[in-house]
Amino acid sequence: MSAFRIILLLAVAVQTPANARHLVKTSPVKTTIEWQPCSSTPFRHWFNDVPPPASLQCGYVEAPLNYQKTAKQATHSVRLALTRLPAIGPRKGSVVIIQGGPGRPGINPQLAEKEAALKLQKSYDIIGYDPRGVGQSIPKISCQQTGSEETLLPDENDISGIEQQARNIVDACIKQTGAEVVQHIGTHEAVNDLDTIRQALGERELTAVAYSYGTKVAELYAERFPKKTRALVLDGVVDLSDDYFTQRINQQRGLQQSFTHFSDYCEKNHSCQLSRESNKSVQTYHAMLRKLHSAPFVTQSGYEISSEDVVTLTRNLLPWRERWPELANALRKIDSGTADDQETGLIDENYSPYTDDARMVITCSDTARPNADRQMLRRQSQQINTAASFPNYLLLHEYPLDTCDFWPYPGKDKPHVPVPAAALPPLLFVAQRYDPITPYRNARQMSAAFNSPLITREGDGHTLALTGINRCVDEAVVNYLLMPKKSRHDRSCR
């Protein structure tokens, strides 16, 4: 996988300077949103070729670009894109869905349309939004290189070439997005944006469901705005006390564990070439990758499948146990040389250059350490890249610095153990025992720190609340959202 793709915790832009193109003049924050049908002309481009639900409504909320400036000092703002799926019955309020990422769009969030989730939608509007810099929000993060900036990808052993490419990407991010914007695009601002959304919705207190990286936003919100918090569900939990290096090491170890579990699944179900014996499984996987590295497979429709495509596909599907059958089938067909459009569709399923750009820029805005010792960063890069054995099919003697190692602005993240205010009501944490992206340990640490109950699903996977995957989890989540003051304890779901 490319050194510049970051996993945390997955429209063509006009290539002109972002400061001239994107920034919006500040106006007083509105107390209401001018909702319009998402099918109306101003919003049709939000949904590409998939028409939105007939009842879905769209709108914008303005927020300051820099929250540290007073209203008189501020000169620019951002526009956050929102959707609302109105409550089916008598309305009691709004539930805001905070997506993962960072960098993932969040408009029109998909919840289960039956049982527990439907019970929630009978009383609450479901609010989705694209975070600042993401999706349909304005300005939009872009790191797209054009003209002379474009270069051929360097060989994996060309360390200086890889690092020069990283520098070029950073320069393009700042040029295309704007230097002022990229300095106010991270999680610190996202937390304040969430409160701006709450105010614009007319809600006295926030009710929200957060997933993966979104739990980081929700946890910081709970710390920053305890009296404005009604109920927060956190599914796939980020540990606020972990620094970025620790997060990435833990993710790699978690992915390796999931690969081992997936290999066991393959052998039990005779669904792919991997076996339950861990070393043998990795060797078999590496043999396939080396073969594709030497000669990529070209499908009948002309799509070239490389070794990096297979690693990307594996990383993308491993975190969701429900998608293991698709992954197993794809690996078997790629290995046998019978892959077709179904497999290439899976490889490209979540790819968007702008989502990748947003993930990278937000991560760098949070975690960059411009003055850190370069040799220490190189050692950390090697530790991260070797923590999972299944992607490492090539013998590398040196590991390059990552894109964020060249980011010129210090990150605003401050790892810490939360100390919740007395006024903060109990939150609800949800975790799966073998979550590769946000390890189960995170949820135990944060639920204890926030003095809040933890719902544990015994199994593999990353995030599942309100998806219909597990009825026990969905019922517990909806019960909490409807009655957050009710006393609760930790519980387990199968």
Rosetta blueprint (number, residue, H / E / L):
1 M L
2 S L
3 A L
4 F L
5 R L
6 I L
7 I L
8 L L
9 L L
10 L L
11 A L
12 V L
13 A L
14 V L
15 Q L
16 T L
17 P L
18 A H
19 N H
20 A H
21 R H
22 H L
23 L L
24 V E
25 K E
26 T L
27 S L
28 P L
29 V L
30 K L
31 T L
32 T L
33 I L
34 E L
35 W L
36 Q E
37 P E
38 C L
39 S L
40 S L
41 T H
42 P H
43 F H
44 R H
45 H H
46 W H
47 F H
48 N L
49 D L
50 V L
51 P L
52 P L
53 P L
54 A L
55 S L
56 L L
57 Q E
58 C E
59 G E
60 Y E
61 V E
62 E E
63 A E
64 P E
65 L L
66 N L
67 Y L
68 Q L
69 K L
70 T L
71 A L
72 K L
73 Q L
74 A L
75 T L
76 H E
77 S E
78 V E
79 R E
80 L E
81 A E
82 L E
83 T E
84 R E
85 L E
86 P L
87 A L
88 I L
89 G L
90 P L
91 R L
92 K L
93 G E
94 S E
95 V E
96 V E
97 I E
98 I E
99 Q L
100 G L
101 G L
102 P L
103 G L
104 R L
105 P L
106 G L
107 I L
108 N L
109 P L
110 Q L
111 L L
112 A L
113 E L
114 K L
115 E H
116 A H
117 A H
118 L H
119 K H
120 L H
121 Q H
122 K L
123 S L
124 Y E
125 D E
126 I E
127 I E
128 G E
129 Y E
130 D E
131 P L
132 R L
133 G E
134 V L
135 G L
136 Q L
137 S L
138 I E
139 P L
140 K E
141 I L
142 S L
143 C L
144 Q L
145 Q L
146 T L
147 G H
148 S H
149 E H
150 E L
151 T L
152 L L
153 L L
154 P L
155 D L
156 E L
157 N L
158 D L
159 I H
160 S H
161 G H
162 I H
163 E H
164 Q H
165 Q H
166 A H
167 R H
168 N H
169 I H
170 V H
171 D H
172 A H
173 C H
174 I H
175 K H
176 Q H
177 T H
178 G L
179 A H
180 E H
181 V H
182 V H
183 Q L
184 H L
185 I L
186 G L
187 T H
188 H H
189 E H
190 A H
191 V H
192 N H
193 D H
194 L H
195 D H
196 T H
197 I H
198 R H
199 Q H
200 A H
201 L H
202 G L
203 E L
204 R L
205 E L
206 L E
207 T E
208 A E
209 V E
210 A E
211 Y E
212 S L
213 Y H
214 G H
215 T H
216 K H
217 V H
218 A H
219 E H
220 L H
221 Y H
222 A H
223 E H
224 R H
225 F L
226 P H
227 K H
228 K H
229 T E
230 R E
231 A E
232 L E
233 V E
234 L E
235 D E
236 G L
237 V L
238 V L
239 D L
240 L L
241 S L
242 D L
243 D L
244 Y H
245 F H
246 T H
247 Q H
248 R H
249 I H
250 N H
251 Q H
252 Q H
253 R H
254 G H
255 L H
256 Q H
257 Q H
258 S H
259 F H
260 T H
261 H H
262 F H
263 S H
264 D H
265 Y H
266 C H
267 E H
268 K H
269 N H
270 H L
271 S L
272 C L
273 Q L
274 L L
275 S L
276 R L
277 E L
278 S H
279 N H
280 K H
281 S H
282 V H
283 Q H
284 T H
285 Y H
286 H H
287 A H
288 M H
289 L H
290 R H
291 K H
292 L H
293 H H
294 S H
295 A L
296 P L
297 F E
298 V E
299 T L
300 Q L
301 S L
302 G L
303 Y L
304 E E
305 I E
306 S L
307 S H
308 E H
309 D H
310 V H
311 V H
312 T H
313 L H
314 T H
315 R H
316 N H
317 L H
318 L L
319 P L
320 W L
321 R H
322 E H
323 R H
324 W H
325 P H
326 E H
327 L H
328 A H
329 N H
330 A H
331 L H
332 R H
333 K H
334 I H
335 D H
336 S H
337 G L
338 T L
339 A L
340 D L
341 D H
342 Q H
343 E H
344 T H
345 G H
346 L H
347 I H
348 D H
349 E L
350 N L
351 Y L
352 S L
353 P H
354 Y H
355 T H
356 D H
357 D H
358 A H
359 R H
360 M H
361 V H
362 I H
363 T H
364 C H
365 S H
366 D H
367 T H
368 A L
369 R L
370 P L
371 N L
372 A L
373 D L
374 R H
375 Q H
376 M H
377 L H
378 R H
379 R H
380 Q H
381 S H
382 Q H
383 Q H
384 I H
385 N H
386 T H
387 A L
388 A L
389 S L
390 F L
391 P L
392 N L
393 Y L
394 L L
395 L L
396 L L
397 H L
398 E L
399 Y L
400 P L
401 L L
402 D L
403 T H
404 C H
405 D H
406 F H
407 W L
408 P L
409 Y L
410 P L
411 G L
412 K L
413 D L
414 K L
415 P L
416 H L
417 V L
418 P L
419 V L
420 P L
421 A L
422 A L
423 A L
424 L L
425 P L
426 P L
427 L L
428 L E
429 F E
430 V E
431 A E
432 Q E
433 R E
434 Y E
435 D L
436 P L
437 I L
438 T L
439 P L
440 Y H
441 R H
442 N H
443 A H
444 R H
445 Q H
446 M H
447 S H
448 A H
449 A H
450 F L
451 N L
452 S L
453 P L
454 L E
455 I E
456 T E
457 R E
458 E E
459 G E
460 D E
461 G L
462 H L
463 T L
464 L L
465 A L
466 L L
467 T L
468 G L
469 I L
470 N L
471 R H
472 C H
473 V H
474 D H
475 E H
476 A H
477 V H
478 V H
479 N H
480 Y H
481 L H
482 L H
483 M L
484 P L
485 K L
486 K L
487 S L
488 R L
489 H L
490 D L
491 R E
492 S E
493 C E
494 R L
